Amino acid sequence: MPNPVTIEKRKVDGSVKRVFHGDLVDEDEHGWLTVYHDSARHQNFKDGRPTQPPPYVVYYLSMRLPLTVSFYFGALGGLLEVQADAALPATISGRTIAFTDLDLDVVVAPGGSSYVRDHETFELHRTSMSYTEGHVAAAHEGIRLAQELLANRSFPFDGSPARVLGRMLAAEGLL
């Protein structure tokens, strides 16, 4: 059953960088929200302009930890890439889930290799957007946490996104 939500990816200065639409499919006892995005049904915007993400995305947004993780899947359900954003914990207001992006990302390839990106953007925004010590600490903790969860194959890097995708596609009669 559809449970539509809007996700806003904000910057520290309050601007909205991206807007994603999807269906909230789970909220667990650890404060993780799971949102499913089907590009055939849901819209995605960057800087106010429509974009075309991969066919399927499963988002995990933590309401307690400085981390948001996006799993991108192709048309046949294969994992294309994972992006773990260092971010302030997500908040919910009505049907809008918002998180504040802290620039640094861990990008993970399908085989599990990973790297951290956007160091230069982080340093630029650290000054131009007046990041506090709390922002800086949260960014570094988010990256550390993403790398630890990935290395240990802990949630959400434990196969959960593929299971969510399978459940959603089966419910839509696409399997």
C-alpha positions in Angstrom: 0.0 0.0 0.0 1.5 3.4 -1.0 2.6 5.6 1.9 3.8 8.7 0.1 6.5 10.9 1.6 8.8 13.7 0.4 12.5 13.7 1.4 14.3 17.0 1.5 18.1 17.0 1.4 19.1 20.3 2.9 22.4 22.1 3.4 23.5 23.6 6.7 22.5 27.1 5.4 18.9 25.8 5.1 18.8 25.6 1.3 17.2 22.5 -0.2 19.6 20.7 -2.6 17.5 17.7 -3.5 13.9 16.6 -3.2 12.9 12.9 -3.5 9.5 11.4 -3.5 8.8 7.8 -2.4 6.9 5.5 -0.1 7.7 5.1 3.6 7.9 1.3 4.0 9.4 1.0 7.5 10.4 2.7 10.7 12.3 0.5 13.1 13.0 0.6 16.8 16.5 2.0 16.2 15.3 5.1 14.5 15.8 4.1 10.8 13.3 5.1 8.2 13.1 3.1 5.0 11.8 4.8 1.9 11.3 3.1 -1.5 11.6 5.2 -4.7 10.4 3.8 -8.1 11.5 6.2 -10.8 8.5 5.3 -12.9 6.1 6.6 -10.2 8.1 9.0 -8.0 9.8 12.3 -8.9 13.3 13.5 -8.0 14.6 17.0 -8.2 18.1 18.6 -7.9 18.3 22.3 -7.4 14.6 22.5 -8.4 15.0 20.7 -11.7 13.7 17.2 -12.4 16.4 14.5 -12.5 16.3 10.8 -13.5 17.8 8.6 -10.8 18.3 4.8 -11.4 15.1 2.8 -11.7 14.9 1.9 -8.0 16.3 3.5 -4.9 16.0 2.3 -1.3 16.8 5.1 1.2 17.7 4.6 4.9 17.5 7.7 7.0 18.5 7.7 10.6 16.6 9.8 13.1 19.4 9.2 15.7 22.7 8.8 13.9 24.6 11.3 11.5 24.0 9.1 8.5 21.7 8.6 5.5 22.3 5.8 3.1 21.0 5.4 -0.5 21.0 2.1 -2.4 20.7 2.5 -6.2 19.3 -0.4 -8.2 19.0 -1.1 -11.9 15.9 -2.1 -13.8 16.6 -5.8 -13.2 17.2 -5.3 -9.5 21.0 -5.4 -9.5 22.9 -3.0 -7.2 24.5 -0.1 -9.1 26.0 1.9 -6.2 25.5 2.9 -2.6 26.0 6.4 -1.3 26.3 7.0 2.5 25.9 10.7 3.3 27.3 12.1 6.5 24.2 14.1 7.7 22.5 15.4 10.8 19.7 13.0 11.9 16.6 13.1 9.9 13.4 14.7 11.1 9.7 14.2 10.2 7.1 16.8 9.8 3.8 15.6 8.4 4.7 13.7 5.2 8.1 15.4 4.8 11.4 13.8 6.0 14.3 16.2 6.1 18.0 15.7 6.7 20.9 18.1 6.6 23.7 16.9 4.3 27.2 17.5 5.7 29.0 17.0 2.3 31.2 14.0 3.0 30.0 10.7 1.4 31.2 7.1 1.3 30.5 5.7 -2.1 30.4 1.9 -2.4 30.6 -0.1 -5.6 28.6 -3.3 -6.1 31.7 -5.4 -5.3 32.1 -3.6 -1.9 35.1 -1.3 -2.7 34.5 2.2 -1.3 36.0 5.6 -1.1 35.2 8.9 0.7 34.5 11.9 -1.6 33.8 15.6 -1.4 36.5 16.6 1.0 37.0 19.8 -1.0 33.3 20.7 -0.8 33.3 20.0 2.9 36.2 22.3 3.5 34.6 25.0 1.3 31.2 24.8 3.0 32.9 24.5 6.4 33.9 28.1 6.0 31.2 29.5 3.7 28.3 28.0 5.7 30.0 28.5 9.1 29.9 24.9 10.1 30.0 24.6 13.9 32.3 22.1 15.7 29.1 20.0 16.1 28.7 19.9 12.3 32.3 18.9 11.8 32.2 16.2 14.4 28.9 14.8 13.0 30.4 14.7 9.5 33.4 12.7 10.6 31.3 10.4 12.8 28.9 9.8 9.9 31.8 8.7 7.7 33.3 6.6 10.4 30.0 4.9 11.1 29.3 4.2 7.4 32.7 2.6 7.0 32.3 0.5 10.2 28.8 -0.7 9.2 30.0 -1.5 5.7 33.1 -3.4 7.0 31.0 -5.4 9.4 28.1 -5.9 6.9 25.8 -4.5 9.5 22.4 -2.9 8.8 21.8 -1.4 6.3 24.7 -3.1 4.5 23.4 -6.6 5.4 21.3 -7.2 2.3 18.2 -5.5 3.7 17.9 -3.1 0.8 17.7 -5.9 -1.8 15.0 -7.6 0.4 13.0 -4.4 0.6 13.3 -4.0 -3.2 12.1 -7.6 -3.7 9.2 -7.1 -1.4 8.1 -3.9 -3.1 8.4 -5.4 -6.6 6.5 -8.5 -5.6 3.8 -6.4 -4.1 3.5 -4.5 -7.3 3.3 -7.7 -9.3 6.6 -7.0 -11.1 8.3 -10.3 -10.2 
